[in-house]
Amino acid sequence: MPKYCRAPHCSNAAGQARPPGRRLSFYKFPLHDAPRLRRWLTQMRRENWLPTRHQHLCSDHFEPSCFQYRWGVRYLRPDAVPTIF
C-alpha cells in the first residue's frame, strides 16, 4: 500500500521526486498513546477525526528537533509532536 501524508493540504507521497538533500519519510500516528495522539490531532486541527493504522504523516510536518539519528538512520523521537502545517 503506498504511503500518503494525511495532513490537511499536503500532497506528499512515497516515491515522489524530491530535491537533493530533502529526505521525506513517513510516520504512523501514535494510536497506542492516546494523549500524544490527541496532541497530534489538535496540531492538525482534526480533533474529530481518527486515523487508522495504515495512515501516516510525512516528515515535513515535524521540526528538526523531533528527530534523532542512529547509525545514519533518522527516527522520530518518542515524544515528537508535529507542528508545521
Secondary structure, 3 states (H helix, E strand, C coil): CCCEECCCCCCCECCCCCCCCCCCCEEECCCCCHHHHHHHHHHHCCCCCCCCCCCEEEHHHCCHHHEEEECCEEEECCCCCCCCC
